[in-house]
Structure formats: C-alpha cells, structure tokens
Amino acid sequence: MRRWILALLVLTALPLRAVAQAYPTRPIKAIASQGPGGLSDLFMRGLADQLGPALGTSIVVEDRAGAAGTIGAQACAAAPPDGYTICILPGETVTINPIIQPHSDFDPAKGLEPITRAYYLTQVFAVNASLKVKSFAELAALAKSRPNTFNYMAPSLSKVAFMQQFNKTNGTDIVRVPFKGGGDAVNSMLTGTTQIAIFGIGNLVSFIRAGKIVGLAIDGDTRSPLAPDIPTFKEVGYTKHIAATFFGIYAPAGTPKPIVDKLYKAIAAIGAKPDFQQKFLFARGLTPVFSSPDQFAKELVADRAEGLASVKESGLYPNVK
C-alpha cells in the first residue's frame, strides 16, 4: 500500500515537473502597481531586462496603478495561474487594504501566490526647509504656535499611526492630505503646499542634499547610506516599532509550485548581482531581501497581524475590531 502511494505521488508530480521544465514558452506579463516612474515600475523594468533572457523569453511590464495597489493586485489574481502573469505590490496592498477596504470578491491572501519579498523601502520623515526646524521637538513647538496650518503626506498606515500619536502627545493638529502619486507629493513638498512628508528616501534625497528639504528621521534599524546624517526613529527616541514598507512579487493563486520556484530562483539570482543591487536598489534607498516563497508566505501571516494592529492604533477606522 505504501509503495503504491509513493508511486502515485511520483506519477502525479511528473506532469508538473514537465511543465516547469518547458516553461516559459511565451512572453510573461509583469504588472507594476504604480505608475510610470514609480519605484515598483522602475524596479520591475530593470528586473524584466534580465529576467526575460534568464528564462529564455521576454517580460512585458504593464502599469496598473490605483487604489493603493489593489487594481494591480486584482488584475494579477484574475489572470490564469499558469506562470505567465506576475506582479509587484507594496506590502499594504496585501496586509492593510483588505482590512480597511474589504472586497467581497477579492482577498489577496487567497488570490495571490507569494514568490518573494523583493525589498524594503527606507522612508524618511521630512519637512520643507522653510520651516527651519531640525528636530521633532522643534516641529511640535512650531505646530503648536501655528494651529490649523500644517499638513503631511504619508503613504503607509503605520506612518499615519505615528503622526496620530505625534499629534496626541504634542497637542498639535497636523492634518493628513492624500496624493495620487509620488511626483505630486514631492512637488507639493517643494512648493511648501505640503510641509511634511513621510516618504521613500530615494524620491527626496536629491532635495535633502540640496538643502530644500530636511530629514528628521528614517525608519529601519540602521541609517541609510544615501543620507547617513539622518538618524533613525529609534535614535531620536521613538522606540516603538514602526512597520517597514516592503514590496513583494506574486503570481495568481494556484500557479504550480515548480513554476513559482523557477521564477523565484531566477529573480533571486538577478537580485544578488552587485551591479543590479547598486543601480536598482541601493541607489533608490531600497534594501534587497529576496526571501523564498515559503519564507515569504510565513512572514505575510505575521505582516497581516501587524497590519491589523496598525489599523486599530491609527484610530482612523473605528469599525475595525
């Protein structure tokens, strides 16, 4: 009986192995959940240039921006699970969005197959230089002296939770304003229309170096090589954990594991190249990870639990229990 079961397992696995060995036989579509020039778009295009030849095919990058990544995620999940569609999504799309904006017909935990956590994005708490503040204490004092004056932009809910706590602790009323994309947010920062932003350091570092924007702190455990003079949140005394922003690569749920593994190995090999890391990661304030599909899947369980805690802490969604 045992020998028959083992033989059946081997026979069942053979077609999948054959499929994986032959794969791919046509171009692969890669969905980026940000618009042209966004970090995920730039990364995916750089990856596609090398991933296509590595797999013996071509990679066609398609931008599907909107709804904080959900549009791209839904398009990815709706594609056939045959390995010919992959996507790159920010962490909040799969951890926060399903909590605050649940869709009855789409659950990323069920609709997407994790391939790899590609990288972490270092974010900086920055202010327009015209405010003439160099610390959180100075910012708090200024905001208290000029109520109903200042606003901020933060793309992730963990950073919104930080600002909610900042306002509560300091008696300030800095208000969050939404933006469609990074370009709009940066322009608003430069003109002083939005005075404060918690944003990817790669988008702001040139303006920080030019003295137009001042960085008060960055997330993560260590300082960024792009701006080594800016301390971490922990260094300035904020010891509570702030969830780091990550981007992951996925396929539609049900994509055969041999194909997922083949994609992962090819992506991870490219991601380990020093020249690729320097051009498409380090230079943009990104920290490479490239965890395995199994490891990424396990981490996402913890990420979703942390996301729920962030939603509750932010106080913006009282209906979430």
Stockholm file with secondary structure:
# STOCKHOLM 1.0

chainA/1-321         MRRWILALLVLTALPLRAVAQAYPTRPIKAIASQGPGGLSDLFMRGLADQLGPALGTSIVVEDRAGAAGTIGAQACAAAPPDGYTICILPGETVTINPIIQPHSDFDPAKGLEPITRAYYLTQVFAVNASLKVKSFAELAALAKSRPNTFNYMAPSLSKVAFMQQFNKTNGTDIVRVPFKGGGDAVNSMLTGTTQIAIFGIGNLVSFIRAGKIVGLAIDGDTRSPLAPDIPTFKEVGYTKHIAATFFGIYAPAGTPKPIVDKLYKAIAAIGAKPDFQQKFLFARGLTPVFSSPDQFAKELVADRAEGLASVKESGLYPNVK
#=GR chainA/1-321 SS CHHHHHHHHHHHHHHHHHHHHHCCSSCEEEEESSCTTSHHHHHHHHHHHHHHHHHTSCEEEEECCCGGGHHHHHHHHHSCSSSSEEEEEEHHHHHTHHHHSCBTTBCHHHHEEEEEEEEEECEEEEEEGGGCCCSHHHHHHHHHHSTTCCEEECSSHHHHHHHHHHHHHHTCCCEECCCSSHHHHHHHHHHTSSCEEEEEHHHHHHHHHTTSEEEEEECSSSCCTTSTTSCBTTTTTCCSCCCCEEEEEEEETTCCHHHHHHHHHHHHHHHTCHHHHHHHTGGGTEEECCCCHHHHHHHHHHHHHHHHHHHHHHCSCTTCC
#=GC SS_cons         CHHHHHHHHHHHHHHHHHHHHHCCSSCEEEEESSCTTSHHHHHHHHHHHHHHHHHTSCEEEEECCCGGGHHHHHHHHHSCSSSSEEEEEEHHHHHTHHHHSCBTTBCHHHHEEEEEEEEEECEEEEEEGGGCCCSHHHHHHHHHHSTTCCEEECSSHHHHHHHHHHHHHHTCCCEECCCSSHHHHHHHHHHTSSCEEEEEHHHHHHHHHTTSEEEEEECSSSCCTTSTTSCBTTTTTCCSCCCCEEEEEEEETTCCHHHHHHHHHHHHHHHTCHHHHHHHTGGGTEEECCCCHHHHHHHHHHHHHHHHHHHHHHCSCTTCC
//
